[in-house]
Amino acid sequence: MQPEEGAPGGFGGGGLLPDPYDSFMRHHLSYYGYFQGHKTGAQKSPVTSGDPTEQRPTEVPSMGSTNPGHRRGPGQELSRPPAAPQALERAPGRGTRVPSAQHRGTLGDSRGLFAVPSLGGPLPAPRWPVECEVIQEPIEHIEWVPPEPEPFCQPTGMEQAPATLGEEQGTVVYHCNPVPQGSCFTRARVGGAPGPLSSAAAPLEGPQDTTLLFESRFESGNLQRAVKVGPYEYMLWLRPDLFTTKHTQWFYFRVQNTRRAPPYRFTIANLAKAKSLYGEGMRPLLYSQRDAQSRGIGWRRVGTDVRYYRGGGDSDEGPTTFHLSWSMRFPHDSDTCFFAHSYPYTYTELQRYLRALAGDPVRSRYCAVRALCHSLAGNPVYVLTITSTCSTAPKRAVVLSARAHPGESGGSWAMRGCLDFLLSARADARLLRHLFVFKVVPMLNPDGVVVGNSRCSLSGRDPNRAYATAMPRAFPAVWHLRAMVERVLAEREVVLYCDFHGHSRKNNVFMYGCDGSGASAKLRLHQRVFPFMFSKNAPDKFSFPSCKFKVQKSKLGTGRVVMWRLGVSNSYTMEAAFGGSTLGGRRSHFTVQDLTALGSHLCDTLLDFCDPDPAKFQQCLSEVDALLRQRLGRDPGAGGSWSDVSPSELESSTSGSDSSVSDALPVQPQPPRRKQLRSRRARDAVRRRSAAPPSRAPTRAAGTRGRGAAASAAAGPARAPRARLQGSRQPRPPSSAAGAQPGPGSGGGGGAGTAGARPDQATSAAPGSVRPRRAAPRCCACARH
């Protein structure tokens, strides 16, 4: 009889690890010299056994620490990691160490064991670049689902398009520019910039002043400048991604000193993308603190006369920008409100969720929380391992990740829904934990989430273009995620990889897969089965016709393509629209409940996809085949193979990836490859050739090896040519020896040097030339240098 999941034989016992795992980890740490078999007073062993009622011990950094320098907090010195044993190797271009290739075989290795947020006390504060000012007020929002669907704004064609106004035509009421142009990330600290905060907002002149007070210097906030151009009209400029000059899409800011009666008009004047869902009826989000406290209402869609249009101005001033404009009325006087592009999900909110998970005596039995690595700023990048140990049968693995792009917060809500499902007591969840090992990275880019970026990390580049590069210093989370997948593939099959993203130009939910031109017909259809099953499980959200499978050259560095090339046959990017669904006549915005439901739908689809009964899979496979034939105008009953059809012909006419306007990771410059010379004689010949002037080139004496053509002609009948050493100098053409007439008895040795002497033994050099380097003595035994 197998023990129940969570019983003392599994990941149970109040969150403690089982004895077999304990024994394995003790042996593993002892092998690397990090476990000596004794306890310390200040730190506990990462794996301990004891009474099941005991609280789960706090874990400490271990030998696999990918923490760059063990980041310090304010007022703390850097703590040195323990000395590296011989069995570890240094990662290229980075001071962190990872297990060598022969020790990368297990999911339970001690690499990257870190403490989760402690169950008591405040959450660890995120680390900010030292240039960023951060307000100390905590920003928290309640979760709320509107009782009725929130419809799209219906365009009437008469929306107001306000004239483009600048600072000279209004009053700057807010300005926050933390990073000067052209700078790069240097260091980070808790709380951001030291010292007192500057006054970013203009002060009010009195109680009758109706000017709004703007603020964005909080976690995930983004607003750079606000200009008041009318009594209740404001022009807004977003801050580009930190340490870049582009990527303006995500916004999240606070306004105070509101008035209930008058209509306000807001215009964001520097958006980067030419097409947006705002042009198809999407509306921004508003959060009122008064409504949250008194009525329990959270984020909701607001705005009338929503318009997305091309901005004016001279193109010589910079790249073309686009404007988003909307009108609205605030619900209360003197209220504190927030505007956002999508439902915010911050790094602190993730840490709060993980701490609640670690403190849950049930869910923590089959979920282990570790830190995959540390970001550039020193924020931990967490990885969750979810499985059940009640079965000894071999398991396949599933790898999930989210928030590579920090502005796509819908991915975090979908990931939370997936985690809630996997860690629940439902029968399907228990079956998934029984069959698979889940490796989940819920937030790949915590630094970008903290500072309010739209797309990039603190390196100033898109991390979802860096999977194909070996740059652990610039993209630590991406590098360690790929290394983790490689280790997992070494011991078991990875049946699915899915990276959660958001899309700003297409409604509904869809996937991007990988369809190589050289793939077999069977494999090309199989890659479309999982998204097709997803559309069956979520028909009101997921659009299979919007899925794409062509691997474009600009997407070769994305996670799905690199994982596919590593050997994960089912590798996808799931895109959830910022807007909502247009399926089934719905035409309404996505809510938090819709986004979290995507996680449970993905888990249901995984069970259907891996069902031992092949009937469901074969049925979906035949339907996919029929849909593709219908798209190409082929007879559904006709035979034929799909291997001769290009991926472009199988794609729909919908727009492509939301990231197509993003710049790719620059190719690292490689030094030019020089031909390797095989002997010192060849190197000396190159030096002589470059040093001697062409008009007075020294020639060899008659009868010596390597004589010039002119000298050979003057010396009479030549010997049979001797086999030339590989890599030796080629004979100089006659034109280069012009002016060097051979003298009698010298064998053509005129010019610089003594008659009959070799050029490298000359006693004098031609004017303006460099004395050649003396050749090494010849070995008499083997005729080599």
ABEGO torsion letter per residue (X at the ends): XBBBBGBAABABGGGBBBAAAAAAAAAAAAAAGABAGBBBAABBBABBBEBAABBBBBBBBBAABABBGGBBBBGBBBBBBBBBBAABBBBBGBABBBBBAAAAABAABABGBBBBBBABEBBBBBBBBAABBBBABBBBBBBBBBABBBBBBBBAGABBBBBBBBAAABBBABBBBABBBGBBBABBBBGEBBEBBBBABBBBAEAABABBBBBABBBGBBBABBBBABAABBBBBBBBBBGBABGBABBBBBBBGBBAABBBBBBBAABABABBAAAAGBBBBBBBAAAAAAAGBBBBBBEBGBBBBBBBEBAAAEBBBBBBBBBBBBABBGBBBBBBABBBBBAAAAAAAAAAAAABAAAAAABBBBBABBBAAGBBBBBBBBBBAABABBBBBBBBBBGABAABAAAAAAAAAAAAAAABABAAAAAAAAABBBBBBABABAAAAAAGBAABBAAGBBAAAAAABBBAAABAAAAAAAAAAAAAAAABBBABBBBBBBBAABBEBBBBBBBBAABBAAAAAAAAAAAAAAAAABAAABBAAABBABBBAAAAABAAAAAAAAGBABBBBBBBBABBBABGGAGBBBBAAAAAAAAAAAAAAAAAAABABAAAAAAAAAAAAAAAAAAAGBBAABBEBAAABBAAAABBABBBBAAAABBBBBBBBBBBBBBBBABAAAAAAAAAAAABBAAABBBBBBGBBGBBAAAAAAAEBBBBBBBBBBGBBBBBBAAAABGBBBBBGAGGABEBEBBGBBAAABABBBBGBBBBBBBBBBBAAAGBX
